[in-house]
Amino acid sequence: MSVSLSSTRPVRRWRLGYRISPVGAVAFLVILAWAVVAVTAPLIAPHPVGEIVDFDFFQPMSAAYPMGTDYLGRDVLSRILFGARYTVGISLASVALACLTGVTLGMAAAVIGGAFEAALSRFLDALISIPSKIMALVLVAAIGSSMPVLILTLAVIYTPGSYRFARALAVNVNAMDYVTVARVRGERLGYLIRAEILPGIVGPVLADLGLRFVFIVLLLSSMSFLGLGVQPPNADWGALVKENIGGLSLAAPAVIFPSLAIASLTISVNLLIDNLPQKIRDRSADA
Amino acid sequence: MSRLVEVRDLRIQARTDAGRIVEIIRGVSFDIDEGEIVALIGESGSGKTTIALDLMGYTRPGCRVTGGTVTLDGVEMGALSEGERARMRGSLVSYVPQSAAAAFNPAHTIMDQVVEVVRIHGSMPVAEARTKAVGLFRALALPNPETIGERYPHQVSGGQLQRLSAAMALIGDPKLVIFDEPTTALDVTTQVEVLRAFKAVMRKGGIAGVYVSHDLAVVAQIADRIIVLRHGEIQEAGRTADILERPQHPYTRQLLAAFRPGAAPRPARLDQDEAPLLVVRDVVAGYGKRDANGLPALRILKGVSLELARGRNLGIVGESGCGKSTLARVIAGILPAAKGEILLEGRPLAPDFRQRRPEDLRDLQIVFQSADTALNPHQSIGEILGRPLAFYHGLGGRTREARIDQLLDMVRLPRPLRHRRPGELSGGQKQRINLARALAADAKLILCDEITSALDTVVAAAIIDLLKELQRELSLSYLFISHDIETVRAICDEVVVMYKGEKVEQLRPDVNDGRPTQPYSRLLFSSVPQLRTGWLDGLAQDPELTRAFAQR
């Protein structure tokens, strides 16, 4: 069907060969904005994170304090801007760690198979069977809360799910003839998972990474809400909600805005992974 | 005879995922008289199925009729509402799909599905329809016509299911039946029976038919007229005998030429003392638990032996399930043999490829049937061909680039193709890349597993020519596995016939002039449709023999 294709529309040149959805683009911009905030917080925050700026607590929105003040009279806007560092940073680090471990193990298990796969799968299934919040509470309560501990804990909790997901995808790719050809050529494990399997599963794995990021943000927020996350005077968004929960009856903006921040980040990530740019298969127009 | 179908200047457009609009049917006009069978023939993508489906007033999702008319029995299909069209389907026009297995619901009995269309239309009482269905089963030469309807689809064979789906199409007394490649998925011995049954029923009922196929020889047996399609346009139309004997259009001639491949080259008798390249001795392989003797529970290969001399080709033919592909996998070590020996150049090979030496892996390359799954869609052609060069020969940098260009030249592909990905190539081009990858290893023996089966006739013929040329240049040997006997004979001087995991016989050009002697091989060879009208009617096969072997 490559001969004299007629086209009734003016041909639009897709230089990237991808179709980008507007929802996905907006979601991406929101995430990008939060990432920029996390990096530049000290430059753009009007007040230092722990500074008590006013003796009046739970103030409403005003020109001086756009998001009001918290239960100690600190500027909520500044605290949210600083909180982005913890929420985005810790979540990003742990999701990267969890997916790197999970996906690598998953692909290796699919390629090697046999007893290695069985042992690894059963071990990680055992980890899945422990409720994630209980496990996080126990680990952090036992070891104590610090950034590395939080990152590792969250990574350990989300690795088995990532492993299961990647393994299921990799098993399908592993059954393709091109992987058999590479095996019979005598290729080693490293090449097989890197060059033959990974490119075939990277799309769904990225979508899974986005979803897992959302779960981690929520789990981190709930841990901080329970007082086991980021420790004062620093606070991530979950901790901000928790410490200002008393203002709920006073209709204080101090409890609303951190919640909105969590919602905007998690919803944006979700929308982005649902609307990732789609590769356009029909390339004959710009060939 | 009065006119049943009139198609006038039919145009159908499809929309691609980039929003681009492609015209896939470009002004097609033809007629079908009552009781006449017309074949639509062409390569994949020629629009033959799209036209056939539009005779029922149906277009596939994404397609749209933009011009022309289809008039069926005096009614213009395009002017009807969807509900009115639905009333005509099954009673005036019906459809026999390519895959009967996919067309039957595994959860209902066959009879319920055969009479379903009558029940929906309310055209006759169900009890009467059941009696009629039994009559159709008998007319279609199905075994146990009274009781076969009580079975479920998985309880009958593929050939029987295809005939049952014809019964389903015929139950509403249609005037036109559309057959969409109904025998393509069947083995040749089964195909003969199914074709015979179709033909008898259609003739008896005076039913008009549209037979969609890419196989000229099959079409020659059943059609009154042939319409040759390409790129959504009619290239040539005429009576079957005229098309076959006096083709006018160059494309039709090309199709016919591709169907009659030249005979295999007969190399000069080789020195008998030279050790054979490949020896397979008493190989047993299969799946499932191993018993006390180390033999698997389900044996696919039951003691197969063969020899292949250097620079020669060996063909392996047989029907689906005879173990021919398993044999290739066993020789390649993908499925380790439970028993028996495999020797390459006199060296014994380990049953499992993991224990084989790198040189052995390099010397023996396997080329799979489907280039779609055998080429990684995420790598460029350059990467696909470059890897074996780097892996086996340690080539890098400019020498590797030069060798990739050389390989592309060898398989007659333009060099700039190296930057593309497999998804951007045609089926024939992909199969050439698949072959070039095996050549990159500098293999001595290439196992070709049905490498032309997924290709159109003309493209497949070009691949066969390429294989012959490469053999002359590189002194390769091929083990050529196919269900298509004509293709195998075009490239192999010796042919092994397999049946149910055993070697029936090995045909040599110097023994009995290469003709089969065993009953099964004779049946298999005689079932291959020949490119002349009346072959099917004149075919005399022993019914006892057919029943004994073609139980599928």
Interface residues (C-beta under 8 A of the other chain):
Chain A: M1 S2 V3 L5 S6 S7 T8 R9 V11 R12 W14 R19 M176 D177 Y178 T180 V181 A182 R183 V184 R185 G186 E187 A195 E196 P199 G200 I280 R281 D282 R283 S284 A285 A287
Chain B: T16 D17 A18 G19 R20 I21 V22 E23 I24 G45 H231 A332 G333 I334 F353 P358 L361 I366 F368 S370 T373 A374 L375 N376 P377 H378 Q379 R387 P388 F391 Y392 G423 E424 S426 R437 A441
